[in-house]
Every structure is written in structure tokens, then in C-alpha cells.
Amino acid sequence: MSVGLVVVSHSRKLAEGVCELAAQMAADVRIVPAGGTDDDGIGTSLEKIMAGIAATDSGEGTVLLTDLGSAVMTAESALEFLEPEQQQRVLMADAPLVEGTVAAAVAAQTGRNVAEVSAAAESAGASYTPDSAAPGEATGGPPAAGEPAPDTADTVSGAWTLINPMGLHARPASVVAQSLADLDAEITINGVDGKSVMMLMTLGLRPGETLSVTATGPDAATAVELVAEQVRNGFGEI
């Protein structure tokens, strides 16, 4: 069981679309739309939100993601109707709807607790454009494309050319972030946090461009080899 998500929007179609997108990266996570009024008009519904919480809280908790102001107020009202015990494990994230839901879904898929899932959603609202490198560019001098190359006892790096047709788009970014999430290593990919799906998506790496990874820590070699395997296999898309 994992933390569930409820997507609260003024639009039924928007809520359903966000859930559909996030589900592509988190197949095992319950993600329920709560969009529109009770008759599916533009607005929000307390009943839909309550039903969404009931459908997603398996005991691990639920995170609510909202779009505009009144959606926040309706979600807050829903929280007030919960039993005190459940209020402890149902949180509302202050996050952008699409980016926050995707980040939360990936965190939930990797087994994070409700507080960590909420924090992942909120981190998506921060500015995540790398300061030290433009999207698609690695900081420093990357090793030649090919096999991982050890730099020190605890640091390993490598670089490979992307061969899949669409490059590092949302699904591959999610696969990479999930595979690295539990490793005991600090991992950067082209200058950004390799464990953050949102940071990876900002890179916009295209087919034929170079993906460079550097990892430091006990699991550094494992991290680099996992990335290498995904790139060589075209993220399962070829």
C-alpha cells in the first residue's frame, strides 16, 4: 500500500487529465480526481473530495493537490470533517497542480510516507532551473561517453548518448528518479538532482544528446550503473 492522492480542480476534465498523466509514472498509486461540482459544472465539490479521500486513504495517508483559491477552501473544509486520527494522515500540499501531482505520485510510488509525499509535491513549486548549467548541459568536464569511470573511492561518473526516440521526457525521468530514490548516494545528472523527477524533466535532453551522471557515496557505483543500463536500453522505448 502507498500514500494516495486526490486531485482537486474546478474542472472535472482537468482533474481527470492530471490523474491520467501522473498515473503513467506511478502505476501502483491510487490517484483520484475530484474535479467540478456535483453535477460536473465548473466549481468544486466537498462530496467529491470526501469520496476521493475515502478511496485513496488505505491507512498510509492521502495528499490533496488543488488548483485555485476556492478549491483550497473546499479541501480545507473536507479536512475538518475527518476524524481526528485521519486528520493526522491526510495533508494538503501547497503545490502547483500538475507538477506537484507528478512529483507526489513518483514519491508515493517509491514508498515515501505522507509527509514526504507532500514535501515532494511542494518542492515542485520551487524554482528548479539549474543555476550552474543550462538545461541539457553538464557542469564541469564529463567523462567520455561510455562505461562508468571511478573518480575517487566513493565517486563514480559516466556519460552516454541518448538513443531513445523522445529523449529524457516525463516517463524516463520518472523511471530514473524512482530507481535512484533509495540509494545511499548523492547523484547529479547534467547538473541537477538525479532523484528529482521534476529536475530531470527540466533538462529537456533530446535524442543524440549526452546524459552525464556523477554519484558520490556508498551506492555510487550502483547508481551510475542503473542509469547506464536505462540509457543503453533506451528506457525500454526501443
Phi, psi and chi 1 to 4 in degrees:
 res  aa     phi    psi   chi1   chi2   chi3   chi4
   1 MET       -  148.7  -65.1 -174.8  -67.0      -
   2 SER  -133.7  169.5   64.8      -      -      -
   3 VAL   -62.6  138.3  172.9      -      -      -
   4 GLY   -98.8  166.8      -      -      -      -
   5 LEU  -129.6  142.7  -53.4  178.3      -      -
   6 VAL  -123.3  124.5  177.5      -      -      -
   7 VAL  -100.3  112.6  176.9      -      -      -
   8 VAL  -104.7  117.4 -177.4      -      -      -
   9 SER  -138.2  160.3  170.9      -      -      -
  10 HIS   -70.9  -18.0  -76.6   66.2      -      -
  11 SER  -115.9  126.9  165.7      -      -      -
  12 ARG   -60.4  -43.5  175.0 -178.4   62.3   82.2
  13 LYS   -65.7  -38.7  -67.8 -179.3  178.6  179.3
  14 LEU   -65.1  -46.2  177.0   56.9      -      -
  15 ALA   -59.9  -43.8      -      -      -      -
  16 GLU   -65.3  -38.6  -69.3  173.5  -12.1      -
  17 GLY   -65.9  -41.4      -      -      -      -
  18 VAL   -63.7  -42.2  172.3      -      -      -
  19 CYS   -62.4  -41.5  -70.1      -      -      -
  20 GLU   -61.9  -42.5 -179.0 -177.8   15.8      -
  21 LEU   -64.0  -50.0  174.3   62.5      -      -
  22 ALA   -64.3  -33.5      -      -      -      -
  23 ALA   -65.0  -23.4      -      -      -      -
  24 GLN   -65.9  -21.8  -60.7  -57.8  -53.8      -
  25 MET  -110.4   -2.8  -54.4  172.0 -147.8      -
  26 ALA  -149.1   71.7      -      -      -      -
  27 ALA   -64.3  -23.5      -      -      -      -
  28 ASP   -97.8    4.0  -59.5  -39.2      -      -
  29 VAL  -101.2  134.8  178.0      -      -      -
  30 ARG   -77.6  115.5  -68.7 -175.8  178.8  129.3
  31 ILE  -126.1  115.2  -50.0  172.7      -      -
  32 VAL  -118.6  131.6  172.2      -      -      -
  33 PRO   -81.0  141.8   29.5  -33.1      -      -
  34 ALA  -133.5   70.3      -      -      -      -
  35 GLY  -113.1  142.9      -      -      -      -
  36 GLY    82.3  174.7      -      -      -      -
  37 THR   -79.0 -179.0   59.9      -      -      -
  38 ASP   -60.4  -29.7  -69.0  -23.5      -      -
  39 ASP  -101.2   21.0   59.1    0.1      -      -
  40 ASP    67.5   20.3  -68.7  -26.3      -      -
  41 GLY   -80.1  179.8      -      -      -      -
  42 ILE   -75.4  123.3  -63.0  -62.6      -      -
  43 GLY   150.8 -165.1      -      -      -      -
  44 THR  -128.6  159.7   53.7      -      -      -
  45 SER  -133.7  119.6  163.8      -      -      -
  46 LEU   -60.0  -40.9  177.4   63.4      -      -
  47 GLU   -63.9  -40.8  -71.8   73.1   16.6      -
  48 LYS   -65.4  -38.5  -74.5 -173.5  176.7 -177.6
  49 ILE   -66.8  -45.1  -61.8  171.3      -      -
  50 MET   -60.7  -41.2  -64.2  -63.4  -66.0      -
  51 ALA   -65.5  -36.9      -      -      -      -
  52 GLY   -65.1  -41.4      -      -      -      -
  53 ILE   -62.8  -44.9  -66.1  171.2      -      -
  54 ALA   -60.9  -34.3      -      -      -      -
  55 ALA   -79.6  -21.3      -      -      -      -
  56 THR  -109.0  -21.8   55.8      -      -      -
  57 ASP   -84.4   98.6 -178.0   12.4      -      -
  58 SER   -90.2    6.2   60.6      -      -      -
  59 GLY   114.9  -17.3      -      -      -      -
  60 GLU   -90.1  -16.7  -61.9  -63.0  -39.4      -
  61 GLY   112.8  170.5      -      -      -      -
  62 THR  -139.4  143.6  -69.6      -      -      -
  63 VAL  -114.1  131.2  173.7      -      -      -
  64 LEU   -96.4  133.3  -52.3 -177.4      -      -
  65 LEU  -116.4  133.0  -70.3  -57.5      -      -
  66 THR  -126.9  160.3   61.5      -      -      -
  67 ASP   -98.9  -75.6   57.0    4.7      -      -
  68 LEU  -108.3  176.5  -56.7  174.4      -      -
  69 GLY   -49.7  -50.8      -      -      -      -
  70 SER   -70.0  -24.5   62.2      -      -      -
  71 ALA   -64.6  -37.7      -      -      -      -
  72 VAL   -62.9  -45.7  174.6      -      -      -
  73 MET   -64.8  -40.4  -68.7 -173.6  -70.9      -
  74 THR   -66.8  -39.3  -51.8      -      -      -
  75 ALA   -64.5  -39.4      -      -      -      -
  76 GLU   -63.3  -38.1  -70.8  174.7  -21.9      -
  77 SER   -63.7  -39.6  -63.6      -      -      -
  78 ALA   -61.8  -39.7      -      -      -      -
  79 LEU   -62.4  -35.0  -64.1  179.0      -      -
  80 GLU   -68.5  -23.9  -66.3  175.8   -0.8      -
  81 PHE   -83.5   -8.9  -80.6   96.6      -      -
  82 LEU   -76.2  154.2  -60.3  176.6      -      -
  83 GLU   -64.9  150.3  -64.7  -65.1  -31.1      -
  84 PRO   -52.5  -40.3  -28.5   35.8      -      -
  85 GLU   -63.4  -41.6  179.7 -177.1   -5.9      -
  86 GLN   -72.7  -29.8 -166.7  175.2   22.4      -
  87 GLN   -59.1  -26.9  -72.9  178.7  -13.0      -
  88 GLN   -71.5  -21.8  -58.5  -59.4  -47.0      -
  89 ARG  -119.8   10.0   63.2  176.4 -171.6  -92.3
  90 VAL  -117.1  115.7  178.8      -      -      -
  91 LEU  -120.1  152.0  -55.2  178.1      -      -
  92 MET  -111.1  123.6 -176.4  168.5   60.5      -
  93 ALA   -89.4  138.6      -      -      -      -
  94 ASP   -90.4   87.6 -179.0    9.5      -      -
  95 ALA  -150.2  154.6      -      -      -      -
  96 PRO   -62.8  142.0   22.4  -32.6      -      -
  97 LEU   -60.8  -53.6 -172.7   65.6      -      -
  98 VAL   -72.2  -55.9  177.6      -      -      -
  99 GLU   -62.5  -40.8  -66.0   89.0  -17.2      -
 100 GLY   -64.7  -40.8      -      -      -      -
 101 THR   -65.8  -42.5  -57.5      -      -      -
 102 VAL   -62.1  -47.9  169.3      -      -      -
 103 ALA   -62.7  -41.3      -      -      -      -
 104 ALA   -65.4  -40.6      -      -      -      -
 105 ALA   -62.5  -43.1      -      -      -      -
 106 VAL   -64.8  -42.0  171.6      -      -      -
 107 ALA   -63.0  -42.4      -      -      -      -
 108 ALA   -65.2  -38.7      -      -      -      -
 109 GLN   -61.7  -31.8  179.9   70.5   26.0      -
 110 THR   -87.8    7.7   57.9      -      -      -
 111 GLY    87.8   16.1      -      -      -      -
 112 ARG   -69.8  154.0  -63.1  -62.8 -174.3 -103.9
 113 ASN   -79.3  175.1   64.3   38.5      -      -
 114 VAL   -63.5  -37.3   67.4      -      -      -
 115 ALA   -66.1  -39.9      -      -      -      -
 116 GLU   -69.5  -37.0  -67.7  168.6  -30.6      -
 117 VAL   -65.3  -43.6  170.8      -      -      -
 118 SER   -61.9  -42.2 -179.8      -      -      -
 119 ALA   -64.3  -37.5      -      -      -      -
 120 ALA   -62.5  -41.4      -      -      -      -
 121 ALA   -62.2  -45.3      -      -      -      -
 122 GLU   -68.5  -30.9  -66.8 -178.7   -8.6      -
 123 SER   -66.2  -24.2   70.6      -      -      -
 124 ALA   -69.1  -16.5      -      -      -      -
 125 GLY   -85.1  -10.5      -      -      -      -
 126 ALA   -77.6  162.7      -      -      -      -
 127 SER   -69.9  120.4  173.9      -      -      -
 128 TYR  -118.6   21.2   46.3   73.9      -      -
 129 THR   -76.7  124.5  -60.1      -      -      -
 130 PRO   -59.8  136.8  -20.5   31.3      -      -
 131 ASP   -80.9  -32.1  -66.5  -32.4      -      -
 132 SER   -93.9   -8.4   56.9      -      -      -
 133 ALA  -155.1  142.2      -      -      -      -
 134 ALA   -71.2  155.3      -      -      -      -
 135 PRO   -52.3  132.5  -28.2   36.3      -      -
 136 GLY    90.0   -4.1      -      -      -      -
 137 GLU  -112.9  139.6  -63.8  179.5   -3.9      -
 138 ALA   -89.4  148.6      -      -      -      -
 139 THR   -81.8  146.3   55.4      -      -      -
 140 GLY    73.3 -172.0      -      -      -      -
 141 GLY   -98.5  105.6      -      -      -      -
 142 PRO   -69.8  153.6   26.4  -33.6      -      -
 143 PRO   -67.1  163.2   25.1  -33.3      -      -
 144 ALA   -60.6  146.0      -      -      -      -
 145 ALA   -58.4  137.4      -      -      -      -
 146 GLY   148.9 -135.7      -      -      -      -
 147 GLU   -79.3  155.5  -61.9  -59.1  -46.0      -
 148 PRO   -57.3  141.7  -22.4   33.0      -      -
 149 ALA  -123.7  120.3      -      -      -      -
 150 PRO   -70.0  135.2   25.5  -32.9      -      -
 151 ASP   -99.3  -47.3  -65.1  -28.2      -      -
 152 THR  -136.9 -173.7   69.5      -      -      -
 153 ALA   -61.2  -30.3      -      -      -      -
 154 ASP  -118.1    5.7  -68.1  -40.5      -      -
 155 THR  -122.1  130.7  -60.2      -      -      -
 156 VAL  -133.2  143.1 -178.3      -      -      -
 157 SER  -140.3  163.6   61.2      -      -      -
 158 GLY  -167.5  165.4      -      -      -      -
 159 ALA  -148.1  140.7      -      -      -      -
 160 TRP  -143.8  154.8  -54.6  -90.4      -      -
 161 THR   -88.7  130.9  -60.5      -      -      -
 162 LEU   -70.1  130.2  -65.1 -178.4      -      -
 163 ILE  -116.9   -8.7   60.0  173.8      -      -
 164 ASN   -77.0  155.6   62.1  -49.4      -      -
 165 PRO   -62.7  -27.5  -23.0   33.1      -      -
 166 MET  -113.6    2.3  -63.2 -177.9   64.3      -
 167 GLY    72.0 -154.3      -      -      -      -
 168 LEU   -88.6   70.7 -167.8   64.8      -      -
 169 HIS   -87.1 -166.2   60.8   96.9      -      -
 170 ALA   -59.9  -48.6      -      -      -      -
 171 ARG   -65.5  -48.8 -165.0 -162.0   65.2   79.9
 172 PRO   -60.2  -37.3  -25.9   35.8      -      -
 173 ALA   -60.4  -40.5      -      -      -      -
 174 SER   -65.5  -42.8  172.8      -      -      -
 175 VAL   -59.8  -45.6  169.6      -      -      -
 176 VAL   -64.3  -49.3  170.7      -      -      -
 177 ALA   -59.8  -42.0      -      -      -      -
 178 GLN   -67.0  -39.4  -71.0 -177.5   40.9      -
 179 SER   -68.2  -25.3   67.7      -      -      -
 180 LEU   -96.7  -11.9  -58.7  178.3      -      -
 181 ALA   -55.5  -41.2      -      -      -      -
 182 ASP   -96.8    4.9  -66.5  -35.4      -      -
 183 LEU   -79.3  144.7  -63.2 -177.4      -      -
 184 ASP   -86.8   77.1 -174.6    6.3      -      -
 185 ALA  -164.0  149.3      -      -      -      -
 186 GLU   -90.7  123.3  -64.7  -67.3  -33.1      -
 187 ILE  -127.1  126.7  -53.9  158.6      -      -
 188 THR  -119.8  140.8   58.5      -      -      -
 189 ILE  -123.7  116.1  -65.9  177.6      -      -
 190 ASN    48.0   40.7  -70.8   55.2      -      -
 191 GLY    88.2   -0.5      -      -      -      -
 192 VAL  -120.6  168.5  -54.6      -      -      -
 193 ASP   -64.4  116.5 -178.2    2.5      -      -
 194 GLY   -70.9  -13.3      -      -      -      -
 195 LYS   -93.7    0.0  -62.9 -178.2 -179.1 -178.5
 196 SER  -106.8  113.6  168.6      -      -      -
 197 VAL   -62.7  -36.8   62.7      -      -      -
 198 MET   -68.5  -40.1  -61.1  -50.7  -57.6      -
 199 MET   -64.2  -41.6  -65.0  -70.8  -80.2      -
 200 LEU   -64.1  -38.6  -66.7  176.5      -      -
 201 MET   -66.4  -27.0  -71.6  170.1   62.5      -
 202 THR   -70.0  -19.5   66.5      -      -      -
 203 LEU   -65.7  -35.6  -68.0  173.1      -      -
 204 GLY    61.8   34.7      -      -      -      -
 205 LEU   -67.7  132.2  -67.1  177.7      -      -
 206 ARG  -105.1  165.1  -62.3 -179.7  -65.3  -87.8
 207 PRO   -55.0  137.4  -23.7   33.1      -      -
 208 GLY    90.6  -14.3      -      -      -      -
 209 GLU   -86.3  164.5  -66.5 -173.2  -32.1      -
 210 THR   -96.6  129.7  -60.2      -      -      -
 211 LEU  -100.8  122.1 -177.1  150.4      -      -
 212 SER  -116.0  134.0  -57.3      -      -      -
 213 VAL  -128.6  140.0   57.5      -      -      -
 214 THR  -131.3  130.1  -60.6      -      -      -
 215 ALA  -129.5  139.3      -      -      -      -
 216 THR  -129.5  129.4  -57.6      -      -      -
 217 GLY   135.2  177.9      -      -      -      -
 218 PRO   -56.8  -33.6  -26.0   35.0      -      -
 219 ASP  -100.7   21.6  -68.3  -25.3      -      -
 220 ALA   -59.6  -47.4      -      -      -      -
 221 ALA   -63.7  -39.9      -      -      -      -
 222 THR   -62.9  -42.5  -60.8      -      -      -
 223 ALA   -60.8  -47.5      -      -      -      -
 224 VAL   -66.3  -39.4  173.7      -      -      -
 225 GLU   -67.7  -35.5 -175.6   51.8   40.9      -
 226 LEU   -62.6  -43.8  -77.5  172.2      -      -
 227 VAL   -65.2  -43.6  176.0      -      -      -
 228 ALA   -57.7  -44.0      -      -      -      -
 229 GLU   -62.9  -42.0 -178.4  179.7    3.1      -
 230 GLN   -63.9  -43.3  -71.4  -67.3  -22.3      -
 231 VAL   -66.1  -44.3  175.8      -      -      -
 232 ARG   -61.5  -34.0  -66.8 -169.5 -160.0  106.3
 233 ASN   -87.3    5.2  -68.0  -23.2      -      -
 234 GLY    62.9   29.5      -      -      -      -
 235 PHE    55.5   29.6  -55.6  103.0      -      -
 236 GLY    74.7   13.7      -      -      -      -
 237 GLU  -103.3    1.4  -63.3 -179.7  -16.1      -
 238 ILE  -127.7      -   57.6  174.9      -      -
